[in-house]
């Protein structure tokens, strides 16, 4: 069944691959009625999703507690969308060369009334599984664009706003058209928006990803390859991906400058991006030693706690257009 369902379709010129996760519950061990069996099968299916693509899992009692937590969060996600409890925070990106503020990445946050801060890595998959990601994505685009418009007089015209997309958002057939509408509504220059897509998201279907990137860039929207180094993307693939920006994953940066292996890899990536005219941003920079090494090896921009934590729109509005690097 896994093999027969996992086929590729074309939707509006894009190749879309179907995947399947299967949860299995048996009567009477997993439930005495249809409702109980469906709950058990759903919990097993969620475990299969967590295990990766194209998996199946049988229900067992250990899944019961996790299933209850998941149901609570799912209900919370729906309520949060209805009550607009999600917020955007903004993390600055700064030039290593002269401290110039390049832009901000808009980051989604959710504070659950009972659980507290819920990591995006947990609630984004819930939104996708509940098929609510479209509704929230539209809000993210409009909220981010409205904030970029509000900064017209505060920051230079070339300030870039990065919006991170999940895999499900990136492959939406109407993504380009929706971004066009948002750009027109808020009277933005398309180059003021940068769509960020994680390396791991692109690797699911590289051909479809390239087509979608081309469509975005044809409209003038910038495209960034996010979290480079977290997945299996090879250096050779940079030649085939028509991206504007590459963001080095924080796990690569974390071991600099002490790890000779990571230093050699990062140095190679920076050099290759320079040859391909791809802007490089280092994520997760926290120490002056990391910043000094990256600057010395040709990295252009930094995003990390050393420069600024994710902040509210009001605090971001007060961020200096020229950042003063701390002295030695």
C-alpha positions as CSV (number, residue, x, y, z in Angstrom):
1,X,0.0,0.0,0.0
2,X,2.8,2.4,0.8
3,X,4.4,1.8,-2.6
4,X,1.2,2.2,-4.5
5,X,0.1,5.4,-2.9
6,X,3.6,7.1,-3.1
7,X,3.3,8.3,-6.7
8,X,4.0,11.6,-8.3
9,X,1.3,13.9,-9.8
10,X,1.5,17.2,-11.7
11,X,-0.5,20.1,-10.4
12,X,-0.3,23.4,-12.3
13,X,3.0,22.4,-13.8
14,X,4.5,21.3,-10.4
15,X,5.5,17.7,-9.6
16,X,3.9,16.8,-6.3
17,X,4.8,13.6,-4.6
18,X,2.3,11.9,-2.3
19,X,3.4,10.3,0.9
20,X,1.6,8.1,3.4
21,X,1.8,7.3,7.1
22,X,-0.3,4.4,8.4
23,X,-1.5,3.8,11.9
24,X,-2.9,0.3,12.7
25,X,-5.2,-0.6,15.6
26,X,-6.8,-4.0,16.1
27,X,-10.0,-5.1,17.8
28,X,-10.5,-5.7,20.7
29,X,-7.0,-5.0,22.0
30,X,-6.9,-1.4,21.0
31,X,-10.5,-0.4,21.3
32,X,-14.0,-1.9,22.1
33,X,-15.8,0.2,19.5
34,X,-15.2,2.2,16.3
35,X,-14.5,5.5,18.0
36,X,-11.9,3.9,20.3
37,X,-10.3,2.1,17.4
38,X,-10.1,5.3,15.3
39,X,-8.5,7.2,18.2
40,X,-5.9,4.4,18.6
41,X,-5.2,4.3,14.9
42,X,-4.8,8.1,14.8
43,X,-2.2,7.9,17.6
44,X,-0.3,5.2,15.8
45,X,-0.4,7.2,12.6
46,X,1.1,10.2,14.4
47,X,3.9,7.9,15.7
48,X,4.5,6.8,12.1
49,X,4.7,10.4,10.9
50,X,7.3,11.1,13.6
51,X,9.4,8.2,12.4
52,X,9.7,9.7,8.9
53,X,8.2,9.3,5.5
54,X,6.6,6.1,4.3
55,X,6.2,4.4,7.7
56,X,3.5,2.4,9.5
57,X,3.1,1.8,13.2
58,X,0.8,-0.5,15.4
59,X,-0.9,1.1,18.4
60,X,0.4,0.3,21.9
61,X,-0.4,1.7,25.3
62,X,2.7,3.8,25.4
63,X,1.2,5.9,22.6
64,X,-1.9,6.8,24.7
65,X,-0.3,9.5,26.8
66,X,1.4,11.1,23.8
67,X,-1.9,11.0,21.9
68,X,-3.7,12.9,24.7
69,X,-1.0,15.6,24.7
70,X,-1.3,15.8,20.9
71,X,-5.1,16.2,21.0
72,X,-4.8,18.9,23.5
73,X,-2.3,20.8,21.3
74,X,-4.4,20.2,18.2
75,X,-7.5,21.8,20.0
76,X,-5.3,24.6,21.1
77,X,-4.0,25.3,17.6
78,X,-7.5,25.6,16.3
79,X,-8.5,27.9,19.1
80,X,-5.3,30.0,18.6
81,X,-6.1,30.6,15.0
82,X,-9.6,31.6,15.7
83,X,-8.5,34.0,18.5
84,X,-5.4,35.2,16.7
85,X,-3.1,34.1,19.5
86,X,-0.1,33.6,17.2
87,X,2.4,36.4,17.0
88,X,5.4,37.3,14.8
89,X,8.7,38.3,16.2
90,X,11.7,39.6,14.3
91,X,15.3,38.7,14.4
92,X,17.8,41.1,12.8
93,X,20.4,40.3,10.1
94,X,23.5,42.5,10.1
95,X,26.5,43.0,7.8
96,X,29.8,41.7,9.0
97,X,31.5,44.4,7.0
98,X,30.0,47.7,8.2
99,X,27.2,46.7,10.6
100,X,24.4,47.7,8.1
101,X,21.0,46.2,8.9
102,X,20.1,43.9,6.0
103,X,16.7,43.0,7.3
104,X,14.7,40.8,9.7
105,X,13.5,37.2,9.7
106,X,9.8,37.0,10.8
107,X,9.5,34.1,13.2
108,X,6.1,32.6,14.3
109,X,5.4,32.2,18.0
110,X,2.6,30.6,20.0
111,X,2.0,30.7,23.7
112,X,-0.4,28.0,24.8
113,X,-2.5,29.1,27.8
114,X,-1.7,25.9,29.7
115,X,1.6,24.6,28.3
116,X,3.3,28.0,27.7
117,X,5.6,28.6,24.7
118,X,5.2,25.8,22.2
119,X,8.2,25.3,19.8
120,X,7.4,25.9,16.1
121,X,8.8,22.4,15.4
122,X,5.9,21.0,17.3
123,X,3.0,23.1,16.3
124,X,3.8,23.5,12.6
125,X,3.4,19.8,11.9
126,X,0.1,19.9,13.9
127,X,-1.1,22.7,11.7
128,X,-0.2,20.7,8.6
129,X,-1.8,17.5,9.7
130,X,-5.0,19.4,10.7
131,X,-5.0,21.1,7.3
132,X,-4.9,24.5,9.0
133,X,-1.6,25.7,7.6
134,X,-3.2,27.5,4.7
135,X,-5.2,29.8,7.0
136,X,-2.3,30.6,9.2
137,X,0.1,31.1,6.2
138,X,-2.2,33.7,4.8
139,X,-2.1,35.6,8.1
140,X,1.7,35.3,8.3
141,X,2.1,36.8,4.8
142,X,-0.2,39.7,5.5
143,X,1.1,40.4,9.0
144,X,4.7,40.4,7.8
145,X,4.0,42.5,4.7
146,X,2.0,45.0,6.8
147,X,5.0,45.3,9.2
148,X,7.4,45.8,6.3
149,X,5.1,48.6,5.0
150,X,5.1,50.2,8.4
151,X,8.9,50.4,8.3
152,X,9.0,52.4,5.1
153,X,10.0,55.6,6.9
154,X,12.0,53.9,9.6
155,X,14.4,51.8,7.6
156,X,16.0,52.0,4.1
157,X,14.1,50.8,1.1
158,X,16.3,47.8,0.6
159,X,15.5,46.3,4.0
160,X,14.5,42.6,3.5
161,X,11.8,40.8,5.4
162,X,12.4,37.0,5.5
163,X,9.4,34.7,5.8
164,X,10.1,31.1,6.7
165,X,7.9,28.5,4.9
166,X,7.3,24.9,5.9
167,X,7.4,22.2,3.2
168,X,3.6,22.2,3.0
169,X,3.5,25.9,2.5
170,X,6.2,25.9,-0.1
171,X,4.5,23.3,-2.4
172,X,1.1,25.0,-2.2
173,X,0.1,25.5,-5.9
174,X,-1.3,29.0,-5.2
175,X,1.7,30.3,-3.2
176,X,3.1,32.6,-5.9
177,X,-0.3,34.1,-6.7
178,X,-1.1,34.7,-3.0
179,X,2.3,36.5,-2.5
180,X,1.5,38.6,-5.5
181,X,-1.7,39.7,-4.0
182,X,-0.1,40.5,-0.7
183,X,2.7,42.5,-2.4
184,X,0.1,44.5,-4.3
185,X,-2.1,45.1,-1.3
186,X,0.7,46.5,0.8
187,X,2.5,48.2,-2.1
188,X,5.8,46.5,-1.6
189,X,8.7,46.0,-3.9
190,X,8.8,42.2,-4.4
191,X,12.6,42.2,-3.6
192,X,11.7,43.4,-0.1
193,X,10.3,39.9,0.6
194,X,12.5,36.8,1.0
195,X,10.9,33.4,1.1
196,X,13.0,31.0,3.3
197,X,12.8,27.3,2.7
198,X,14.7,24.7,4.7
199,X,17.1,22.5,2.9
200,X,15.3,19.4,4.2
201,X,12.1,20.6,2.7
202,X,13.6,21.0,-0.8
203,X,15.1,17.6,-0.8
204,X,11.7,15.9,-0.9
205,X,11.2,16.7,-4.5
206,X,14.1,18.8,-5.9
207,X,12.6,19.2,-9.4
208,X,9.4,20.6,-8.1
209,X,11.4,22.8,-5.7
210,X,13.4,24.3,-8.6
211,X,10.3,25.1,-10.6
212,X,8.7,26.8,-7.6
213,X,11.8,28.8,-6.9
214,X,11.9,29.9,-10.5
215,X,8.3,31.0,-10.3
216,X,8.9,33.1,-7.2
217,X,12.0,34.7,-8.6
218,X,10.2,35.6,-11.9
219,X,7.9,37.7,-9.7
220,X,10.9,39.4,-8.1
221,X,10.6,37.7,-4.7
222,X,13.9,36.6,-3.2
223,X,14.5,33.0,-2.2
224,X,16.7,31.8,0.6
225,X,17.9,28.2,1.3
226,X,17.5,27.9,5.1
227,X,19.4,25.7,7.5
228,X,22.0,24.6,5.0
229,X,24.0,21.8,6.6
230,X,21.1,20.3,8.5
231,X,20.2,17.9,5.7
232,X,21.7,16.0,2.8
233,X,22.0,18.8,0.2
234,X,25.4,18.6,-1.5
235,X,27.6,21.5,-2.5
236,X,27.1,20.5,-6.1
237,X,23.3,21.1,-5.8
238,X,24.0,24.8,-5.2
239,X,24.7,25.0,-8.9
240,X,21.2,23.8,-9.7
241,X,19.2,25.8,-7.1
242,X,18.4,29.3,-8.4
243,X,18.5,30.9,-4.9
244,X,19.5,34.4,-3.8
245,X,20.6,33.6,-0.3
246,X,22.0,30.7,1.7
247,X,21.7,30.5,5.5
248,X,24.3,28.4,7.3
249,X,22.7,26.1,9.8
250,X,23.3,27.0,13.5
251,X,24.8,23.5,14.1
252,X,27.6,24.2,11.7
253,X,28.2,27.6,13.2
254,X,28.1,26.3,16.8
255,X,31.4,24.4,16.4
256,X,33.3,27.2,14.8
257,X,36.2,28.0,15.0
258,X,37.3,24.9,16.9
259,X,36.1,22.2,14.6
260,X,38.5,21.8,11.7
261,X,36.0,19.7,9.7
262,X,33.2,22.3,10.1
263,X,35.6,25.1,9.4
264,X,36.6,23.5,6.1
265,X,33.0,22.8,5.1
266,X,31.8,26.4,5.9
267,X,34.8,27.9,4.1
268,X,34.0,25.8,1.0
269,X,30.3,26.8,1.1
270,X,31.2,30.5,1.4
271,X,33.7,30.3,-1.5
272,X,31.2,28.5,-3.7
273,X,28.4,31.0,-2.9
274,X,30.7,33.8,-3.8
275,X,31.3,32.2,-7.2
276,X,27.6,31.8,-7.8
277,X,26.7,35.3,-6.5
278,X,24.7,33.8,-3.6
279,X,24.5,35.9,-0.4
280,X,25.6,34.0,2.8
281,X,24.0,34.5,6.2
282,X,25.4,32.7,9.3
283,X,22.6,31.7,11.7
284,X,23.0,31.0,15.4
285,X,26.1,33.2,15.9
286,X,26.5,33.7,19.6
287,X,30.2,34.4,20.4
288,X,32.7,37.0,19.2
289,X,35.0,34.2,18.2
290,X,32.5,32.8,15.8
291,X,31.8,36.2,14.3
292,X,35.5,37.0,13.9
293,X,36.1,33.7,12.1
294,X,33.1,34.1,9.8
295,X,34.1,37.6,8.9
296,X,37.7,36.6,8.2
297,X,36.5,33.8,5.9
298,X,34.2,36.0,3.8
299,X,30.7,35.5,5.3
300,X,28.6,38.5,4.6
301,X,25.9,38.6,7.2
302,X,25.1,37.3,10.6
303,X,21.8,36.4,12.4
304,X,22.1,35.3,16.0
305,X,22.0,36.2,19.6
306,X,25.3,38.1,19.4
307,X,23.5,40.7,17.3
308,X,19.9,40.4,18.6
309,X,17.3,38.1,20.0
310,X,13.9,37.7,18.2
311,X,12.0,40.8,19.3
312,X,8.6,42.3,19.0
313,X,7.8,44.6,16.1
314,X,8.0,47.6,18.4
315,X,11.5,46.6,19.6
316,X,12.6,45.8,16.1
317,X,11.5,49.3,15.0
318,X,14.1,50.7,17.5
319,X,16.9,48.5,16.2
320,X,19.8,50.6,14.7
321,X,20.1,50.9,11.0
322,X,23.9,50.6,11.6
323,X,24.8,48.0,14.2
324,X,27.9,48.8,16.4
325,X,30.0,45.7,16.7
326,X,31.4,45.3,20.2
327,X,35.1,45.9,20.5
328,X,37.7,43.2,21.1
